[in-house]
Every structure is written in structure tokens, then in C-alpha cells.
Amino acid sequence: MTTVAVLGATGSIGSQTVEVVRAEPDRFDVTALAAWSSVDQLIAQAQELRPDAVAIGEPDLFDRLKAEVPPNTEVLVGAAGFEELATRADVVVNGVVGFAGLGVTLAALSSGKRLALANKESLIAAGPLVRPLRSVPGAELIPVDSEHCAIHQCLRSDDLADSQRHLEKLLLTASGGPFRGRKAADLKNVTAEQALEHPTWSMGPKITIDSSTLMNKGLEVIEAHELFDVPYERIEVVVHPESVVHSMATFTDGTTIAQLSEPDMRLPIGYALAYPDRIGTPFGAIDWSQAKSLHFEPPDRQTFRCLDLAYTAGRIGGTAPAWMNGANEAAVDAFLSGAISWSGIASSIERALERHDGAPADSFEAVVRADRRGRECVRSQGTSRGSDV
């Protein structure tokens, strides 16, 4: 029986992890759960799964949680509680949103645990901090993300330990978002409601806006660089609107290996929980008796400028990805509030990145500072509903 800690248990990744555990009750035992503030949902999960310990991020909710979880369940609080639970299971699922998840990543890997990682900040903003911890004995980092899970599986086809010797390039697939095929001139006056109408995935507002600008794919490029140690010039993005091919790897002999499934995040979650084995529940299985067409096209980099901004930040390195990530979050917030236009998201990030101070990512504090400075650079630009900002 594999013990599992689900941190960020009440969010999308955490809730779907619980679904996987329900489907495979003889394989996985949830021994720890944590949520930042959704105490009612956390209590319900604890009453069903009866973990050894739970944690709540908001101190004001501690007494309520303590009173309603099963007897003998230990209750922890705050970021320190999350990090403590990250050392107490065979597999740690990090579905925590934002920088609170970085401490979980560092704690799990430092303790030699398998980390099922869904927290983007851990690699985008703090890749240099995470990288050396992957060599801790017992530590494993398995991505919980459809694209990076796909690449992980593709590389297994060529002996993961030596896949770099034969690897030519990685290809990350993108749905293209709600504005695929439209030009910059067509997008001057798009609304937040239009940008939130994703054609394939059901996601939160921030990542849905990132999908509309292709920033989500740019962030995934940085993640792929950190996860698989592949240079940026050998990581490509291809638009694939059906979202059935989740990513690909091309090898030196011309072979391209792809991973295909219906869009279902429970598949990469189950893959990370069971690795190097596989679960027996066919999440995302394709019905090949039905007619199906798959389409691919290059991204429109002139209209969707955020993609190249992410490449630029990744190549600069140091704290530039953290700076850009903070700038992007501030720009998305400004767009959702009506302060700037959709095209202003890229313009705001570009101006913020030009002000990056070149600091190295040599500490947690440096990464947090870069994130904060990126946000400040966007907020200091003011507001406008014009085509550029």
C-alpha cells in the first residue's frame, strides 16, 4: 500500500487525486490532507479518508477543523504544517497554488520523497533551488501536468536514464485557446468573458487567461527545460486544438513518440501516484471505434507574444522567470478587473521584463523578491484600455 499526502486537497488537482484513490482503494492510502482555507471540504475529505494528519493554512480555522475531524487525527496549521506533512508519505501530491507550494516541494524532495508536482511556481520561479534537491537519495519528481506527464512517458520509451543521448527535441502541444486563428487586430476589444471560454479544458480563471495568451504554454516551456534538462532551442510548441496528443518527443533517427488520451487530469495524477507502475483504471481512454481527426499547426507568435516572452525569460535565467511570472499574474489580474486590454497583458509583461535587475535565484528570498518586483513593475504602469496596454 502506497501512502499519499495530498496538499492542496480541496482544489482541482487535490479533488481529482481523491477520485483516483477512490478508484484504486487497494493501492493507495491517504495519510495526510491539507488545504489553505476550504475547511468544510477538508473536513468532509478527512471524515471519508481518515488520514493520520491534516493541516489548514488559515490559523483562524484551526479550532473548527480540530473539532470536526475524526478522533486521533493530528491537526497542523500554516505553511509549516504543510511542509511537515510533505515529509510523511511515500508520495506527496503538491497541488498547492502559488508560492505556498514551493516550501512543500523543497520539503518533500529534501526528505527523499516522490513528489507528484502540480505547483508551477516550484519550477518556473524556483528551478535553480529545486534542481539540486532532485539528487537527494530517494527523491523523485514526477510531473502532474498533461504535457509534462506525456513527455515523461515518451522518454521512457527510449530508456529514461539515457534518453538525452537520442533526443532531438521536445514538442509541447497547445490547444490554442479561445482565440486560435484570430489576429491581433481582431483581439483589441475582447472581453474577459470571451477569454474565459476555453474550448477544451475546464480550468480556473488565471490559467484560462494564460491559455488565451499562450503564456501557459510559455510557462510549460520553462518547466520542460527544468524537468528534462533540455535546451530552449530544442523545445518547440505546436498547436493541436483537439487536445488528444498531450506532447511528443522526437529522436535522432526521426522517430516521434506521442502520448494520446482524452483530456482527463486523473490520468497524469494516477501515473505519478503509481510510477513506475501504472494504475488499472483507464482514465482518459480513447474510443478508437469512433472517427477522429487530429490537427496540428504552428503558433502565431506575432499575435500571441507571451509565448516568446517566456522563452526570453527562460534564456535569461536566474530570477527572470520569477520576475516574469509575477508580472504575468499582475497583468492577468488587471485584465480581469477591466484595467487593461487583453493585448495589454503582453505589453505589460514585456515592459516589466525589461526592468529585470539580473539577480540570481540563489535563495528563497531572492525568488520571492523577484516575483514581487515583477508584480510591482506592472502595477506601476497604470491602467489603460488601449490596444497596447
C-alpha positions as CSV (number, residue, x, y, z in Angstrom):
1,M,0.0,0.0,0.0
2,T,1.4,3.4,-1.1
3,T,0.8,6.2,1.4
4,V,-0.2,9.5,-0.1
5,A,-0.1,13.1,1.2
6,V,-2.5,15.4,-0.7
7,L,-1.6,19.1,-0.2
8,G,-4.0,21.5,-1.8
9,A,-6.5,18.8,-1.3
10,T,-9.6,20.8,-1.9
11,G,-8.5,22.3,-5.3
12,S,-8.9,20.8,-8.7
13,I,-5.8,18.6,-8.5
14,G,-6.4,17.6,-4.9
15,S,-10.0,16.7,-5.5
16,Q,-9.1,14.6,-8.6
17,T,-6.4,12.9,-6.6
18,V,-9.0,11.8,-4.2
19,E,-11.1,10.4,-7.1
20,V,-8.1,8.4,-8.2
21,V,-7.6,7.0,-4.7
22,R,-11.3,6.0,-4.6
23,A,-10.9,4.1,-7.8
24,E,-7.8,2.3,-6.6
25,P,-8.5,1.7,-2.9
26,D,-6.3,-1.4,-2.6
27,R,-3.2,0.6,-3.8
28,F,-3.3,4.0,-2.2
29,D,-3.9,5.2,1.4
30,V,-4.2,8.9,2.0
31,T,-2.4,9.6,5.3
32,A,-2.3,13.4,5.1
33,L,-4.5,16.2,3.7
34,A,-4.0,19.9,3.7
35,A,-6.0,22.9,2.4
36,W,-5.4,26.6,2.9
37,S,-8.9,27.8,3.7
38,S,-11.6,25.5,2.4
39,V,-12.3,24.0,5.8
40,D,-15.7,22.5,5.1
41,Q,-14.4,20.4,2.1
42,L,-11.3,19.4,4.0
43,I,-13.4,18.2,6.9
44,A,-15.5,16.1,4.6
45,Q,-12.4,14.6,3.0
46,A,-10.9,13.8,6.4
47,Q,-14.1,12.2,7.6
48,E,-14.2,10.0,4.5
49,L,-10.4,9.1,4.2
50,R,-9.5,9.2,7.9
51,P,-5.9,10.4,7.4
52,D,-3.3,10.4,10.2
53,A,-2.9,14.2,10.0
54,V,-4.5,17.3,8.4
55,A,-3.3,20.9,8.0
56,I,-5.1,24.1,7.5
57,G,-3.4,27.2,6.2
58,E,-5.5,29.9,7.9
59,P,-4.8,29.8,11.7
60,D,-8.4,31.1,12.5
61,L,-9.8,27.8,11.1
62,F,-7.7,25.6,13.3
63,D,-10.3,25.1,16.1
64,R,-13.1,24.4,13.7
65,L,-11.0,21.8,11.9
66,K,-9.8,20.2,15.2
67,A,-13.4,19.8,16.4
68,E,-14.7,18.0,13.4
69,V,-12.0,15.7,12.1
70,P,-12.0,12.1,13.2
71,P,-10.6,11.3,16.7
72,N,-6.8,10.9,16.9
73,T,-6.3,12.9,13.7
74,E,-3.4,15.3,14.2
75,V,-4.1,18.9,13.1
76,L,-1.4,21.2,12.0
77,V,-1.6,24.8,10.8
78,G,0.1,27.2,8.5
79,A,2.9,26.8,5.9
80,A,5.0,24.9,8.4
81,G,2.2,22.4,8.8
82,F,2.0,21.9,5.0
83,E,5.8,21.3,4.9
84,E,5.7,18.9,7.8
85,L,3.1,16.8,6.0
86,A,5.2,16.8,2.9
87,T,7.7,14.5,4.8
88,R,5.2,11.9,6.0
89,A,4.1,9.9,3.0
90,D,5.6,7.8,0.2
91,V,4.1,10.1,-2.4
92,V,3.4,13.8,-1.9
93,V,0.9,15.5,-4.3
94,N,1.7,19.2,-4.4
95,G,-1.5,20.8,-5.7
96,V,-0.9,24.0,-3.7
97,V,-1.4,27.2,-5.7
98,G,1.3,29.9,-5.7
99,F,4.4,30.3,-3.6
100,A,3.0,28.4,-0.7
101,G,3.6,25.4,-2.8
102,L,7.4,26.0,-3.1
103,G,8.0,25.1,0.6
104,V,6.1,21.8,0.1
105,T,8.3,21.0,-2.9
106,L,11.5,21.7,-1.1
107,A,10.4,19.7,2.0
108,A,9.3,16.7,0.0
109,L,12.4,16.4,-2.1
110,S,14.7,17.1,0.8
111,S,13.1,14.2,2.7
112,G,13.7,11.8,-0.2
113,K,10.0,11.5,-1.2
114,R,8.4,11.1,-4.6
115,L,6.9,14.4,-5.5
116,A,3.8,14.5,-7.8
117,L,4.2,18.1,-8.8
118,A,1.3,20.3,-10.0
119,N,2.7,23.6,-8.5
120,K,4.1,25.6,-11.4
121,E,6.0,28.2,-9.2
122,S,8.3,25.4,-7.9
123,L,9.9,25.1,-11.3
124,I,9.1,28.3,-13.2
125,A,10.2,30.7,-10.4
126,A,12.5,28.5,-8.4
127,G,14.0,25.9,-10.7
128,P,17.6,26.7,-9.5
129,L,16.5,25.9,-5.9
130,V,14.7,22.7,-6.8
131,R,17.3,21.3,-9.2
132,P,20.0,20.2,-6.6
133,L,17.3,18.5,-4.4
134,R,16.4,16.1,-7.1
135,S,19.7,14.2,-6.4
136,V,18.7,13.5,-2.7
137,P,18.6,9.7,-2.2
138,G,15.0,8.5,-2.8
139,A,13.8,11.8,-4.2
140,E,11.7,11.7,-7.4
141,L,9.9,14.4,-9.2
142,I,7.0,13.2,-11.4
143,P,5.1,16.0,-13.2
144,V,1.3,16.2,-12.7
145,D,0.6,18.1,-15.9
146,S,-0.8,16.6,-19.1
147,E,2.1,17.9,-21.3
148,H,5.0,17.1,-19.0
149,C,3.5,13.7,-18.0
150,A,3.2,13.0,-21.7
151,I,6.9,13.8,-22.2
152,H,7.9,11.8,-19.2
153,Q,6.2,8.8,-20.8
154,C,7.6,9.4,-24.2
155,L,11.1,9.5,-22.8
156,R,10.5,6.2,-21.0
157,S,10.2,4.6,-24.4
158,D,13.9,5.3,-25.0
159,D,15.3,4.3,-21.6
160,L,14.7,7.3,-19.4
161,A,18.2,7.1,-17.9
162,D,19.9,7.7,-21.3
163,S,17.1,9.5,-23.2
164,Q,19.2,12.6,-23.8
165,R,21.7,10.7,-26.0
166,H,19.0,10.1,-28.6
167,L,16.7,13.0,-28.0
168,E,16.4,15.6,-30.8
169,K,13.6,17.8,-29.4
170,L,10.5,18.1,-27.3
171,L,7.2,19.2,-28.7
172,L,4.7,20.7,-26.3
173,T,1.1,20.7,-27.6
174,A,-1.2,23.6,-27.1
175,S,-5.0,23.8,-27.6
176,G,-4.6,27.3,-29.0
177,G,-7.1,28.7,-26.5
178,P,-10.4,30.5,-27.4
179,F,-8.7,32.9,-29.9
180,R,-6.9,30.4,-32.1
181,G,-6.8,31.6,-35.7
182,R,-7.6,35.3,-34.8
183,K,-5.1,38.1,-35.4
184,A,-4.0,40.9,-33.1
185,A,-6.3,43.4,-34.8
186,D,-9.3,41.2,-34.1
187,L,-8.4,41.0,-30.4
188,K,-8.2,44.7,-29.4
189,N,-11.6,44.7,-27.7
190,V,-12.1,41.2,-26.5
191,T,-13.7,40.8,-23.1
192,A,-12.7,38.8,-20.1
193,E,-15.9,36.6,-20.6
194,Q,-14.7,35.8,-24.1
195,A,-11.2,35.0,-23.0
196,L,-12.5,32.6,-20.3
197,E,-14.4,30.5,-22.8
198,H,-11.8,27.7,-23.2
199,P,-12.7,25.2,-26.0
200,T,-11.3,22.1,-24.3
201,W,-10.4,22.3,-20.7
202,S,-12.3,23.5,-17.6
203,M,-9.8,25.5,-15.5
204,G,-9.6,28.4,-13.1
205,P,-9.7,32.0,-14.5
206,K,-6.0,32.7,-14.3
207,I,-4.8,29.7,-16.2
208,T,-7.7,30.1,-18.7
209,I,-6.5,33.6,-19.5
210,D,-2.9,32.3,-19.7
211,S,-4.2,29.8,-22.3
212,S,-5.8,32.6,-24.3
213,T,-2.5,34.4,-24.5
214,L,-0.3,31.2,-24.9
215,M,1.5,32.3,-21.7
216,N,0.5,29.0,-20.2
217,K,2.5,27.2,-22.9
218,G,5.4,29.6,-22.4
219,L,5.4,28.7,-18.7
220,E,5.3,25.0,-19.6
221,V,8.4,25.5,-21.8
222,I,10.3,26.7,-18.8
223,E,9.0,23.8,-16.8
224,A,10.1,21.3,-19.5
225,H,13.6,22.9,-19.5
226,E,13.9,22.4,-15.8
227,L,12.3,18.9,-15.7
228,F,14.1,17.3,-18.5
229,D,17.3,19.4,-18.8
230,V,16.7,20.2,-22.5
231,P,18.0,23.5,-24.0
232,Y,15.3,26.0,-25.0
233,E,16.3,25.8,-28.7
234,R,15.2,22.1,-28.6
235,I,11.8,22.7,-27.1
236,E,9.0,23.6,-29.6
237,V,5.3,24.4,-29.3
238,V,2.7,23.1,-31.7
239,V,-0.9,24.0,-31.7
240,H,-3.2,20.9,-31.5
241,P,-6.9,22.0,-30.9
242,E,-8.3,18.6,-30.1
243,S,-6.0,18.2,-27.0
244,V,-5.7,14.5,-27.6
245,V,-1.9,14.4,-28.3
246,H,-0.6,15.8,-25.0
247,S,3.0,16.2,-26.1
248,M,5.7,14.5,-28.1
249,A,9.4,13.7,-28.2
250,T,11.4,13.4,-31.5
251,F,14.6,11.3,-31.5
252,T,17.7,11.5,-33.6
253,D,16.6,8.8,-36.1
254,G,13.5,10.8,-37.0
255,T,11.1,8.9,-34.7
256,T,8.5,10.9,-32.9
257,I,6.8,9.3,-29.9
258,A,3.5,10.8,-28.7
259,Q,1.2,10.2,-25.7
260,L,-2.5,10.3,-26.6
261,S,-5.6,10.2,-24.3
262,E,-8.8,12.1,-23.9
263,P,-8.4,15.2,-21.7
264,D,-8.6,13.9,-18.1
265,M,-6.2,15.1,-15.4
266,R,-6.8,11.9,-13.4
267,L,-4.5,10.1,-15.9
268,P,-1.3,12.1,-15.1
269,I,-2.3,12.1,-11.4
270,G,-2.6,8.3,-11.4
271,Y,0.6,8.0,-13.4
272,A,2.5,9.9,-10.7
273,L,1.0,8.0,-7.8
274,A,1.8,4.6,-9.3
275,Y,5.1,5.3,-11.0
276,P,7.0,3.3,-12.3
277,D,3.9,1.0,-12.3
278,R,0.5,2.0,-13.8
279,I,-3.0,2.1,-12.3
280,G,-5.7,-0.2,-13.5
281,T,-8.4,2.5,-14.0
282,P,-8.5,3.7,-17.7
283,F,-8.9,7.5,-17.1
284,G,-8.8,9.2,-20.5
285,A,-9.1,6.1,-22.6
286,I,-9.9,6.8,-26.3
287,D,-12.7,5.1,-28.1
288,W,-10.9,4.2,-31.3
289,S,-14.1,2.8,-32.9
290,Q,-15.2,6.4,-33.4
291,A,-14.0,8.5,-36.3
292,K,-11.4,11.0,-35.1
293,S,-9.2,13.7,-36.8
294,L,-6.2,15.3,-35.3
295,H,-4.8,18.7,-36.5
296,F,-1.5,20.5,-35.9
297,E,-0.3,23.9,-36.8
298,P,2.5,26.3,-35.7
299,P,1.6,29.0,-33.1
300,D,1.0,32.6,-34.3
301,R,3.9,34.2,-32.3
302,Q,3.1,37.7,-33.5
303,T,-0.5,37.7,-32.2
304,F,0.4,35.6,-29.1
305,R,3.5,37.4,-27.9
306,C,3.5,36.0,-24.4
307,L,5.0,32.7,-25.7
308,D,8.2,34.3,-26.8
309,L,8.4,36.5,-23.6
310,A,8.5,33.2,-21.6
311,Y,11.3,31.9,-23.8
312,T,13.2,35.2,-23.3
313,A,12.8,35.0,-19.5
314,G,13.9,31.3,-19.5
315,R,17.0,32.1,-21.5
316,I,17.9,35.0,-19.2
317,G,17.7,32.6,-16.3
318,G,18.3,33.5,-12.7
319,T,15.3,35.3,-11.2
320,A,14.0,36.4,-14.7
321,P,11.3,33.6,-14.8
322,A,10.1,34.5,-11.3
323,W,10.0,38.2,-12.3
324,M,8.1,37.4,-15.5
325,N,5.7,35.1,-13.7
326,G,4.9,37.7,-11.1
327,A,4.4,40.3,-13.9
328,N,2.1,38.0,-15.8
329,E,-0.1,37.3,-12.7
330,A,-0.4,41.1,-12.1
331,A,-1.3,41.7,-15.8
332,V,-3.9,38.9,-15.8
333,D,-5.5,40.4,-12.6
334,A,-5.5,43.8,-14.3
335,F,-7.2,42.4,-17.4
336,L,-9.8,40.5,-15.4
337,S,-10.6,43.7,-13.4
338,G,-11.0,45.7,-16.6
339,A,-7.9,47.9,-16.0
340,I,-6.1,46.9,-19.2
341,S,-7.0,45.3,-22.5
342,W,-6.2,41.7,-23.5
343,S,-3.3,42.7,-25.7
344,G,-2.1,44.9,-22.9
345,I,-1.2,41.7,-21.0
346,A,1.8,41.0,-23.2
347,S,2.8,44.7,-23.4
348,S,2.8,45.0,-19.6
349,I,4.9,41.9,-19.2
350,E,7.4,43.0,-21.8
351,R,8.0,46.3,-20.1
352,A,8.3,44.7,-16.7
353,L,10.8,42.1,-18.0
354,E,12.9,45.0,-19.4
355,R,13.4,46.2,-15.8
356,H,14.6,42.9,-14.5
357,D,17.6,43.5,-12.3
358,G,19.7,40.4,-13.2
359,A,19.7,38.9,-9.7
360,P,20.5,35.2,-9.3
361,A,17.9,32.8,-8.0
362,D,20.2,31.7,-5.1
363,S,17.7,31.8,-2.2
364,F,14.0,31.5,-1.5
365,E,14.1,35.2,-0.5
366,A,15.6,36.2,-3.9
367,V,12.8,34.3,-5.8
368,V,10.1,35.8,-3.7
369,R,11.6,39.3,-4.2
370,A,11.7,38.8,-7.9
371,D,8.1,37.8,-8.0
372,R,7.1,40.8,-6.0
373,R,9.2,43.2,-8.2
374,G,7.7,41.8,-11.4
375,R,4.2,42.5,-10.0
376,E,5.2,46.0,-8.9
377,C,6.5,46.8,-12.4
378,V,3.1,46.0,-13.9
379,R,1.1,47.8,-11.3
380,S,3.3,50.9,-11.6
381,Q,2.5,51.2,-15.3
382,G,-1.0,52.5,-14.6
383,T,-4.1,51.4,-16.5
384,S,-5.5,51.9,-20.0
385,R,-8.0,50.1,-22.2
386,G,-5.9,51.0,-25.3
387,S,-4.7,48.3,-27.8
388,D,-1.2,48.1,-26.3
389,V,-1.9,48.5,-22.6
